[in-house]
Amino acid sequence: MEEESLKGAEAQRDTLRLLVEFLEQQFTIAKSRGMEADKEKKFLQNLLKVEEERLKAAKVALRFLVEVLKQQFTIADSARMEAEVEKQSFQDLLRRVDERRKEVEESLRQAKVMAESWRREADEDKKLLQDLLKAGEESLRQAKAERDTLRVEVEALERQFAMAESRRKIVELEADRPLWEEARRKRETQETQEKARAEELRIQAEVAECRRKMREFMAQEAERKRDAEATHRKDLRRAAEEQAKKELEEAEQKLREKEEHERKERARLETLRREKNWKLTTERERARCRLRDRKLWGFGPWTNSRALQRFKSQMEEFDKVKFSEAQPLTIEVVPWPMLAEPFDFEVGRLNWSMVEAFYTSTKLEMVSTPAEYNGLLEKTHRMFHPDKWKCLLNTVLDEAQRKSLETAVNVVSGDNPVMEKVEGIRLRFWHE
């Protein structure tokens, strides 16, 4: 009986032990399933956050698009107003041209009036010359009258001479005296005749000189009037050309200013469009990288070995991507050499001690394959070389993000002249 009771107790104990083991297995399975459910729930919550962020980004993009459309309408209204102003300016220009044409016509009319006044003055000068000519002719007539008077006197003297001659014949006794008196009278008469002829020649010379001077004066006056008219016409033409040139330069200046304004506006809109497209593509790329990390590295404990695997995977992906504004560079796509979990990583906190810890751990992980380790170091050195990143950073339009990436790259490459200690550690790792 005791043996049977003992066997029954042992059987019950074995049964209880199996039941306890079964319950422990069920509890372990339930616990693992609960952990998986919690992780799945966390993943779905993160995915929901990502979708909410994408929705917010879409709303922001929509608001931005509405603002751009408003700006486009504003620009269109301003362009229409500028066109109206240009039209009014053109009408004012036409009005000024018409006024200028009227001024030119008025100037021509005044020129005609001046020409008419000059013609009247010429007629008056001609009349004056005619009066002078008449006066000269009158003087000539007077000279001729004096000559006739002298001739009459000469005839009278001749008659007197004849009478004296008859007297001489009568008074022959006084022959000597009348001879020299007669010679004297003849000499005086001859002198008088010569004076009369000289006076007549002088008057004729004066009249000829007066006529010559009058002709020269009329020629000089006509030349002066022609020069004055030519100078006046030249001044009018030069003034009209200068006014037209000034108005043309003003119109060209306004056109250049308008074209420059339109060029700047187009450049501004192009910049806004590029920034908007860059923000959208950047958000999509960041969401893609976060979703990739959740799928590949979101489950299980995070270890140094998984950090190395993620670094290698991202290096391969990074080498294949052709970065541009349509495929911008983001913080999440860069294979940063670090041991921290990617979900808790912030690029602003990256320092050389984190990079050094990663290389130390990697060296321990790859201690059996030193050639592969050295190849990884060389590949990392080429990947984070500053010369390569000059073109890559140009795809990042946000200046703060670009500077943050550049600082992080300099930390990884050790290209920082201030950190002398970091430089020594970097050289030791590259050459060790």
Summary of the structure (lengths in Angstrom):
residues: 432
radius of gyration: 62.8
end to end distance: 78.8
largest distance: 243.3
contacts: 1058
relative contact order: 0.05
helix: 87%
strand: 0%
